[in-house]
Amino acid sequence: MTTTLPLEGDLNIYTASQLRQRLAEALAATDDLTLDLSQVGEFDTACAQVLVWLTQEAQRRGKTVRMSAPSPGVSQFVALMGLGRLLPQLEAAHES
């Protein structure tokens, strides 16, 4: 069963620690996690690192993580920073 976790507001250095904890708990509770990023405002490198960690941790555990509906702020950040290789789902969503 897929669990969808909506993320909202600003995801930045001030919220990265709480985000990592929330995502760690969500990953522990399911084998198939989808992050809804449609309501994310500000997005910075601290939270990009958290999403890269989540992707790698899920892969290590044999779990699936998807990222859907990135907000314009998330899409622009991923494109600007060239993070498509590390977060390919976000780059693909931005191109659609």
C-alpha positions as CSV (number, residue, x, y, z in Angstrom):
1,M,0.0,0.0,0.0
2,T,1.3,3.5,-0.9
3,T,1.5,6.1,1.7
4,T,1.3,9.7,0.5
5,L,2.9,12.3,2.7
6,P,2.1,16.0,1.8
7,L,4.9,18.4,2.5
8,E,3.9,22.1,3.0
9,G,5.5,25.4,3.6
10,D,9.1,26.4,3.5
11,L,11.6,23.6,3.4
12,N,14.9,25.2,4.3
13,I,17.8,25.0,6.7
14,Y,15.5,25.9,9.5
15,T,13.2,23.0,8.9
16,A,15.6,20.4,7.6
17,S,16.1,18.6,10.9
18,Q,12.4,18.2,11.5
19,L,11.9,17.1,7.9
20,R,14.5,14.4,8.1
21,Q,12.9,13.0,11.3
22,R,9.4,13.1,9.7
23,L,10.7,11.3,6.6
24,A,12.6,8.7,8.6
25,E,9.5,7.9,10.5
26,A,7.4,7.7,7.3
27,L,9.9,5.5,5.6
28,A,10.0,3.1,8.6
29,A,6.3,2.8,8.5
30,T,5.8,1.9,4.8
31,D,7.5,0.2,1.8
32,D,6.0,2.6,-0.7
33,L,6.2,6.3,0.1
34,T,5.0,9.2,-2.1
35,L,5.9,12.8,-1.2
36,D,3.5,15.4,-2.5
37,L,5.6,18.5,-3.0
38,S,2.8,20.7,-4.5
39,Q,2.5,23.0,-1.5
40,V,6.2,23.6,-0.8
41,G,7.3,27.2,-0.8
42,E,10.9,27.9,-0.3
43,F,13.3,25.0,-0.9
44,D,17.0,25.1,-0.3
45,T,20.1,22.9,-0.3
46,A,19.6,21.6,3.2
47,C,16.3,20.0,2.3
48,A,17.6,18.8,-1.1
49,Q,20.2,16.9,0.9
50,V,17.4,15.4,3.0
51,L,15.6,14.2,-0.1
52,V,18.8,12.7,-1.5
53,W,19.3,10.9,1.8
54,L,15.7,9.7,1.7
55,T,16.1,8.3,-1.8
56,Q,19.4,6.6,-0.9
57,E,18.0,5.2,2.3
58,A,14.9,3.8,0.6
59,Q,17.0,2.1,-2.0
60,R,19.3,0.6,0.7
61,R,16.2,-0.8,2.5
62,G,14.6,-2.1,-0.7
63,K,11.7,0.4,-0.5
64,T,10.2,2.8,-3.0
65,V,10.1,6.6,-2.7
66,R,8.3,8.8,-5.2
67,M,8.1,12.6,-5.4
68,S,5.1,14.0,-7.0
69,A,3.8,17.4,-8.1
70,P,6.8,19.6,-7.3
71,S,5.9,23.2,-6.7
72,P,7.4,25.8,-8.9
73,G,10.0,26.6,-6.2
74,V,11.1,23.0,-6.0
75,S,11.2,22.6,-9.7
76,Q,13.2,25.7,-10.3
77,F,15.7,24.8,-7.5
78,V,16.3,21.4,-9.0
79,A,16.8,22.8,-12.4
80,L,19.0,25.7,-11.3
81,M,21.2,23.5,-9.1
82,G,21.5,20.7,-11.7
83,L,20.1,18.1,-9.2
84,G,18.2,16.1,-11.8
85,R,20.7,13.3,-11.6
86,L,20.3,13.0,-7.9
87,L,16.5,13.6,-7.8
88,P,15.4,12.4,-11.3
89,Q,11.7,12.2,-10.4
90,L,11.7,16.0,-9.7
91,E,13.4,16.8,-13.0
92,A,11.0,14.6,-14.9
93,A,8.0,16.2,-13.3
94,H,9.4,19.7,-14.1
95,E,9.8,18.8,-17.8
96,S,6.2,17.5,-18.1
